[in-house]
Amino acid sequence: MDEDFGLSMSWLEKLKLLSEVAPLLAHLQMAFAESDPHKQTLALIDAAQWAAGRTDTKIDDEALQHIEAVMRTPEAQRALAFAMAKLGVLSNG
């Protein structure tokens, strides 16, 4: 069970792991710091693309490219604003 949570890792192994995921943490930090839901969505897609790029699977890369392309359209931006307003996340809807 200790292996499941990294408890048996040496501090050097933990430091290496942290350095490997640091870019993802930076992407996520930028996403959560963003106040605009559309920009936040694009930043989260960027973080997901970074993570997907670390796998050998190509379908996740392709799917995220399509999602990003759709989210960059004015229609998606308006749909997201509509949904956020209906959920009460935005006060100007």
N, C-alpha and C positions, 0 to 999 in steps of 0.2 A: 504494500500500500504506500510506503514511503516513496517508492519509485514513481507512483502515479502523480505525486504532487511535487516532485523534485527535491524532496527532503533529504534524499541520500546523495544528492549532487555535491561535489566539492565547490568551494567558493569560486574557483577558476572556471568550472563548468557553468556555474550560474552567471558569472560575468560574461562568458562567451555567448550564452543564450540571450542575455540582455542586449549585448551588442548586435546580435542578429535580428532582434525584434525592435530595436530602437527606432528604425525608420517607420515601422508600422505605428508605434506609439506616437511619433511626431505627426503622422498623417491624421490619426484619431484626435490628437490634441487640437490640431487646426480645425478639424470638422466640428468638434464640440465648442470651440471658441466662436464659431461663426453664428451670427444671430439670424441671418436670412435663411429660411428653410430651403430654398432652392439651391443656394450656394452650399449649404450644409449637406444637402443630398449629393451634390457633385463631389464634395470633399470626401464623403463616405464612399462613394463609388471609386474615387481615386485610391483610398485606403484598401478597398477590396481588390482593386486591380493590382496593387503592390503585392498583396498576399497571394493572389491568384498567379502572379508571375513567378512565384517561388515553387509552383507545382509543375509536374510533368504533364498535367492535363491541359489540353488546349480549349476544351469546351467552355470552361469557366472564363478564360480570357475573351473568347468570342462573345459569350453571353454578356459580359460586362461592357464590351465595346458597343453592343447593340443598345443596352440599357442607357449607357452614357449618351449615345447619339439621340435617343428618344428624349432623354431628360434635358437636353440642350435646346429642344424646340420650344418656341413660344407657347404652343398648345400645352405641352407638359408643364411648363412654368405656371400657366394659368390654372391648370387642373390641380397642381399641387397647392397653389394659393387658395383655391376653392375648398379643397379637402381640409386644409389646415384651419381655414376660417370656420368651416362647419364643425370641426372638432373643438373649436374654441381656443385654438392655439394662437391664432392671430386676432387682434382686436379690430382690424380695419376691413373685415370681410363683410 
